[in-house]
């Protein structure tokens, strides 16, 4: 496995990104095209066509929801792991502030190595930096997370 850095830490899943999503998107487009091209003449045929389009859209949305739900659960686990890590690594004056970290801050700061974490955590809290990308770009010594969904 290649060394993980800010520039390559995003995960691309070929079966998801290049097969499932394009096929489901094509399915929506085919249903819409078919409905317009052969516009049904009876109310029941119109209902069936509209329902087919709605089912196609629902199928397209489902994998995105599954991904969002999985990332939400993983963020909760990361929050727990990082709070335990902070209790161990942060200096005494930052210990009472552990509860101030947002989920975005915790998820992003997990990439900071143990030696870098106290100073970076202080900087993120004091400057109220909450954008994940901005925090990750502050990390100098990357601590990889190969388990991310």
PyMOL commands that set and color helices and strands:
alter all, ss='L'
color gray80, all
select helices_A, chain A and resi 6-8+14-37+43-89+92-95+98-100+103-109+114-126+132-138
alter helices_A, ss='H'
color red, helices_A
deselect
rebuild
show_as cartoon
